Amino acid sequence: MNPTYDKIHLKFKLNGNPFSREDLQEVAYSFVKEGKPFEKSVGNFLMDWLDHHDFIEVTTSGSTSRPKRVKVDKQYMVNSALASGDFFGLNPGDTALHALPADFIAGKMMLVRAMILGLEIDLVEPGSKPLKKTEESYDFSALTPMQLYNSLDDLDRIKKLIVGGAPVSRELIESIQDKRTMVYETYGMTETVTHIAARQLNNFKNAKEVEQSYFRVLPNISIKTDQRGCLVIDAPHITDETVVTNDLVSIVDNNQFEWLGRYDNMINSGGVKLIPELIEEKFAQSLSNRFFVCGMKDKELGEKLVMVIEDDPAKEDDYWDTLKKVKGLGKYEMPKSLLFTDRFEETENGKVIRHATLEKVQVGSR
């Protein structure tokens, strides 16, 4: 018999202390009334989780469209936690570090996993260097790519780590190959109650194994593609409806897929379809500043490929010199123009909003 959302695992601990359901309600109330901002977020979620409703409302990240409120069934969140526990081998009494904002689904699900699986979870304030805020070691944690990048020196204090919220760069993957920590990149969204798939990023025998590490779906999930080549997810244990995504993928087998990029980012330049994320991967090792490529309206081509860079426009000539040395580019993969901005537009949880950044750059150049 599966656990239910109205029960708290007997081995669950928060900041080193065990709590019953009733005690946890008092802790949540205390966080909301007296806690720091990140604790207030935790308290608000716990109060929602422990109320009489069988659902909670969650805000989407807003990286590809406007943020929206969606209702998520609490039992589906429990089912997701159980699938994650099975996939990553989490056991009652394992220790976990919570370093994500509890305002969004990833941070909420870390708490649900702890309550349902019986984890001993510690809270630290979300920030770019979460492991600097604790000296403890942990069996499990979840970080963003930026947090992972800033935690490399202390990473050995985590046994298993999941990374999500944004694609993990090839440079970052290379930097974790000598780490003992098992690191996994996750794939998911609010509508699928956080991740439905994960891929191993390190501890490989050779470079070929790194290249052939694909996303593997969690238990009780099936996948296929639609006519656009986008991922379609059937997960009856965590969502009532089939989820049709805008993620371009290549299906490897019934349980594995390779993520290629976003359909809504695709560029049609003179009839040639370009996937920005695949192009960006080729430039990533040569550029240290943040950048992305996208399509901009063009009279002749319909859309032309441009690169937007978070840096000083005075360095444009240096950037062109660097880009021209990049090998392996396709015939149409060199940007037609370089655009610069001092700061990318981002969501509250740090995802770059491409369309808003491009619009800001275009307005500024008029």
KAFENWO-V628477 format. One record per residue. N is the residue number from 1. PSI is psi in whole degrees, 0 to 359 (* if undefined). OMEGA is omega as a letter, one per 20 degrees, with the letter a starting at -180 (* if undefined). Layout:
# KAFENWO-V628477
N:PSI:OMEGA
N:PSI:OMEGA
This chain:
# KAFENWO-V628477
1:125:a
2:148:r
3:156:r
4:161:a
5:342:a
6:10:r
7:145:r
8:131:a
9:140:a
10:336:a
11:2:r
12:134:r
13:145:r
14:120:a
15:39:r
16:357:a
17:137:r
18:146:r
19:137:r
20:175:r
21:317:a
22:316:r
23:323:a
24:329:r
25:322:r
26:320:r
27:316:r
28:315:r
29:319:r
30:318:r
31:315:a
32:319:a
33:324:a
34:354:a
35:169:r
36:166:a
37:318:a
38:329:r
39:326:r
40:319:r
41:317:r
42:315:a
43:317:r
44:317:r
45:315:a
46:322:r
47:321:r
48:319:a
49:324:a
50:3:r
51:187:a
52:354:a
53:154:r
54:15:r
55:163:r
56:161:r
57:134:a
58:143:r
59:130:r
60:163:a
61:326:r
62:18:a
63:331:a
64:349:r
65:179:r
66:140:r
67:143:r
68:159:r
69:130:r
70:146:r
71:133:r
72:127:r
73:128:a
74:323:r
75:328:r
76:324:r
77:322:r
78:314:a
79:321:r
80:317:r
81:319:r
82:319:r
83:319:r
84:318:r
85:320:r
86:315:a
87:317:a
88:3:r
89:43:r
90:139:a
91:155:r
92:136:a
93:348:r
94:148:a
95:147:a
96:148:r
97:127:r
98:111:a
99:17:a
100:153:r
101:133:r
102:4:r
103:337:a
104:167:a
105:322:a
106:317:r
107:323:r
108:318:a
109:333:r
110:321:r
111:320:r
112:316:r
113:318:a
114:313:a
115:324:a
116:321:a
117:350:a
118:41:r
119:154:r
120:101:a
121:135:r
122:142:r
123:135:r
124:155:a
125:128:r
126:136:a
127:181:a
128:339:a
129:68:a
130:327:a
131:349:r
132:349:a
133:5:r
134:151:r
135:0:a
136:164:r
137:152:a
138:153:r
139:331:a
140:145:r
141:170:r
142:132:a
143:163:r
144:164:r
145:321:r
146:317:r
147:320:r
148:314:a
149:320:a
150:3:a
151:12:a
152:323:a
153:335:a
154:8:a
155:333:a
156:350:r
157:359:r
158:129:a
159:313:r
160:132:a
161:133:r
162:140:a
163:130:a
164:186:a
165:336:r
166:155:r
167:145:r
168:125:a
169:158:r
170:323:r
171:317:a
172:321:r
173:318:r
174:326:a
175:347:a
176:4:a
177:332:a
178:10:a
179:144:r
180:332:a
181:134:r
182:118:a
183:132:r
184:135:r
185:134:a
186:156:r
187:130:r
188:187:a
189:173:a
190:317:a
191:338:r
192:19:r
193:64:a
194:214:a
195:144:r
196:358:a
197:160:r
198:154:r
199:140:r
200:139:a
201:343:a
202:186:a
203:44:r
204:162:r
205:328:a
206:172:a
207:329:a
208:321:r
209:326:r
210:313:a
211:331:a
212:19:r
213:108:a
214:164:r
215:130:r
216:129:a
217:152:r
218:170:a
219:148:r
220:30:r
221:134:r
222:152:a
223:155:r
224:180:r
225:155:r
226:189:a
227:342:r
228:346:a
229:16:a
230:151:a
231:135:r
232:128:a
233:129:r
234:110:a
235:78:a
236:342:a
237:347:a
238:354:r
239:144:a
240:333:a
241:152:r
242:133:a
243:116:r
244:115:a
245:175:r
246:24:a
247:119:r
248:126:a
249:164:r
250:118:a
251:122:a
252:312:r
253:191:a
254:338:a
255:357:a
256:147:r
257:157:r
258:127:r
259:129:a
260:319:a
261:187:a
262:133:r
263:321:a
264:352:r
265:349:a
266:142:a
267:132:r
268:99:a
269:101:a
270:31:a
271:354:r
272:124:r
273:124:a
274:135:r
275:109:a
276:316:a
277:325:r
278:326:r
279:317:a
280:324:r
281:327:a
282:330:r
283:343:a
284:321:a
285:343:a
286:346:a
287:132:a
288:329:r
289:157:r
290:144:a
291:165:r
292:159:r
293:150:a
294:175:r
295:140:r
296:141:a
297:137:a
298:133:a
299:321:a
300:314:a
301:350:a
302:301:r
303:139:r
304:149:a
305:125:r
306:158:r
307:131:r
308:127:a
309:137:r
310:83:a
311:182:a
312:128:r
313:342:r
314:344:a
315:12:a
316:315:a
317:321:r
318:321:r
319:318:r
320:319:r
321:320:a
322:314:a
323:324:a
324:344:r
325:353:a
326:131:a
327:159:r
328:10:r
329:142:r
330:170:a
331:328:a
332:18:a
333:359:r
334:128:a
335:145:r
336:332:a
337:155:r
338:132:r
339:146:a
340:149:r
341:151:a
342:341:a
343:131:r
344:147:r
345:137:a
346:158:r
347:175:r
348:329:a
349:23:r
350:9:r
351:137:r
352:131:r
353:100:a
354:309:a
355:323:r
356:323:r
357:315:r
358:318:r
359:319:r
360:319:a
361:318:a
362:319:r
363:319:a
364:337:a
365:355:a
366:*:*
